[in-house]
């Protein structure tokens, strides 16, 4: 008889909508499936998505339960439907991954009478941007952070936010890198002067500034190329910005790619740039580092937890196209710097191994189970 404890994970988005938070859910479930009965409750979002899936993995299996009606607005009803679904499973732990829709669902789980111990993993640094904070209800924002029994932050910046809002039990556990997947990335020679960014095409990712910076890089290195991997509401506007720059033919919009394909695109680039205005951690930076590609990123949110300026990458001010261009040109001009940054990063990135990070989550699950 299966006597494994049941853990429900709230993740408003899941496959095929995979970013850092969703990859965290996948890696935790796959590595700990032999120890716990995981049920991932996510939004249906598309008509063709199955409502219930059993996913096999090396350690066992886990369940994906999709709720909603198969439309984009499913995310808005997710905070109501998810806790109601979770109560029916009678879990020992409910774990929300992300402080937006899933975080509200976790708070409402308790409001609706849920008895399980609760964990919230904070993932999103862009929610701290002033324009987003202006739209957030302060009462709900505080409840999201203070109602869970345990709060985990993926960076020191998010931990500071949680403590500032009154959260009591806060730990820092970063997102991780799947080094087996990194090692499976297809062999590829870096294309000289190719710049890449893998990010959601949204305003908070600061890609406008990268496109503006590309003009200066292109003037210095005419053969330079810029590849943008990702999809989002800003795509049309960013494509127009690229066309207006006069270098549209050298700027490629590659759209959303499966994770392995995105890794392959990073691997064949000479430099990775993440010009975010706000970032919880930026695990894609660690992935680029693990692939041996030097990184340039803004000094915001949890990024300094991943990138040590001048040692494992270059950090710059946000909203500064001139600084982005200068950093790219510096790496292009100085191959010895590029090689040193890559070598240092390959060592420092080892601390983000998902195998070890999953063990830290397991320890927290065991502590909470002992209190059940």
Secondary structure, DSSP 8 states (H G I E B T S, - for coil): ----EEEEEE-S--TTS-SHHHHHHHHHHHHHTTTEEEEEEEE--STTS-SEEEEEETTEEEEEEEESSSSTTHHHHHHHHHHHHHHHHT-SEEEEESSSHHHHHHHHHHHTT--SEEEEEE--SGGGSHHHHTTS-HHHHHHHHHSSSEEEESSHHHHHHHHHTT-SSEEE----B-HHHHHHS------TTEEEEE--SSGGG-HHHHHHHHHHHHHH-TT-EEEEE---TTHHHHHHHHHHTT-GGGEEEEE---HHHHHHHHHT-SEEEE--SS-S--HHHHHHHHTT--EEEES-TTGGGT--BTTTBEEE-TT-HHHHHHHHHHHHH-HHHHHHHHHHHHHHGGGGBHHHHHHHHHHHHHHHHHT-
